[in-house]
Amino acid sequence: MTCQHCVASVTEEVSEVAGADRVVVDLDAGTLVVEGDAAESDVRAAVAEAGYEVA
C-alpha cells in the first residue's frame, strides 16, 4: 500500500466481512488490525478483493 486511497480500499472491503467490528489500517506500519470474530480466511479474501495480498 502506498497511499490513503489504498487504506480506504482495504478498510472498506474488510469492514464488509461478517464479524469485523473494527478495522484499522496503518499505512506507515503496513498493518491491518481487525477486532471482532471475523474469520481470518474471510479477511484475507477481502484484502485480495481490494487488490492487495497479506504478507
Phi and psi in degrees as GROMACS dihedral restraints (atoms count N, CA, C in turn):
[ dihedral_restraints ]
;  ai    aj    ak    al  type     phi  dphi    fc
    3     4     5     6     1  -127.2    20    10
    4     5     6     7     1    -8.3    20    10
    6     7     8     9     1  -153.0    20    10
    7     8     9    10     1   173.6    20    10
    9    10    11    12     1   -67.0    20    10
   10    11    12    13     1   -25.8    20    10
   12    13    14    15     1   -64.5    20    10
   13    14    15    16     1   -38.8    20    10
   15    16    17    18     1   -60.3    20    10
   16    17    18    19     1   -46.0    20    10
   18    19    20    21     1   -59.0    20    10
   19    20    21    22     1   -45.6    20    10
   21    22    23    24     1   -63.3    20    10
   22    23    24    25     1   -40.8    20    10
   24    25    26    27     1   -63.4    20    10
   25    26    27    28     1   -46.9    20    10
   27    28    29    30     1   -66.2    20    10
   28    29    30    31     1   -44.3    20    10
   30    31    32    33     1   -59.1    20    10
   31    32    33    34     1   -44.5    20    10
   33    34    35    36     1   -62.6    20    10
   34    35    36    37     1   -48.5    20    10
   36    37    38    39     1   -63.8    20    10
   37    38    39    40     1   -46.5    20    10
   39    40    41    42     1   -70.5    20    10
   40    41    42    43     1   -31.8    20    10
   42    43    44    45     1   -63.3    20    10
   43    44    45    46     1   -22.8    20    10
   45    46    47    48     1   -82.2    20    10
   46    47    48    49     1    -8.7    20    10
   48    49    50    51     1   -71.8    20    10
   49    50    51    52     1   132.6    20    10
   51    52    53    54     1   -58.8    20    10
   52    53    54    55     1   130.6    20    10
   54    55    56    57     1    90.9    20    10
   55    56    57    58     1    -5.4    20    10
   57    58    59    60     1   -84.9    20    10
   58    59    60    61     1    96.0    20    10
   60    61    62    63     1   -79.1    20    10
   61    62    63    64     1   -35.0    20    10
   63    64    65    66     1  -146.1    20    10
   64    65    66    67     1   134.6    20    10
   66    67    68    69     1  -126.4    20    10
   67    68    69    70     1   126.0    20    10
   69    70    71    72     1  -128.1    20    10
   70    71    72    73     1   120.0    20    10
   72    73    74    75     1  -110.4    20    10
   73    74    75    76     1   126.4    20    10
   75    76    77    78     1  -110.8    20    10
   76    77    78    79     1   106.5    20    10
   78    79    80    81     1   -61.7    20    10
   79    80    81    82     1   -46.2    20    10
   81    82    83    84     1   -63.0    20    10
   82    83    84    85     1   -41.8    20    10
   84    85    86    87     1   -83.8    20    10
   85    86    87    88     1   -18.5    20    10
   87    88    89    90     1    70.0    20    10
   88    89    90    91     1    36.4    20    10
   90    91    92    93     1  -120.1    20    10
   91    92    93    94     1   158.2    20    10
   93    94    95    96     1  -132.0    20    10
   94    95    96    97     1   125.8    20    10
   96    97    98    99     1  -118.7    20    10
   97    98    99   100     1   128.3    20    10
   99   100   101   102     1  -120.3    20    10
  100   101   102   103     1   121.4    20    10
  102   103   104   105     1   -99.5    20    10
  103   104   105   106     1   142.4    20    10
  105   106   107   108     1   124.7    20    10
  106   107   108   109     1  -161.7    20    10
  108   109   110   111     1  -115.5    20    10
  109   110   111   112     1    32.7    20    10
  111   112   113   114     1   -65.0    20    10
  112   113   114   115     1   141.5    20    10
  114   115   116   117     1   -71.4    20    10
  115   116   117   118     1   135.5    20    10
  117   118   119   120     1   -56.3    20    10
  118   119   120   121     1   -39.8    20    10
  120   121   122   123     1   -63.5    20    10
  121   122   123   124     1   -35.8    20    10
  123   124   125   126     1   -69.7    20    10
  124   125   126   127     1   -38.4    20    10
  126   127   128   129     1   -65.5    20    10
  127   128   129   130     1   -44.9    20    10
  129   130   131   132     1   -60.2    20    10
  130   131   132   133     1   -41.1    20    10
  132   133   134   135     1   -64.9    20    10
  133   134   135   136     1   -38.5    20    10
  135   136   137   138     1   -66.8    20    10
  136   137   138   139     1   -39.9    20    10
  138   139   140   141     1   -62.5    20    10
  139   140   141   142     1   -42.8    20    10
  141   142   143   144     1   -63.4    20    10
  142   143   144   145     1   -39.8    20    10
  144   145   146   147     1   -61.7    20    10
  145   146   147   148     1   -32.8    20    10
  147   148   149   150     1   -76.6    20    10
  148   149   150   151     1    -9.1    20    10
  150   151   152   153     1    99.7    20    10
  151   152   153   154     1    18.5    20    10
  153   154   155   156     1  -128.2    20    10
  154   155   156   157     1   169.2    20    10
  156   157   158   159     1  -125.8    20    10
  157   158   159   160     1   151.2    20    10
  159   160   161   162     1   -85.7    20    10
  160   161   162   163     1   130.0    20    10
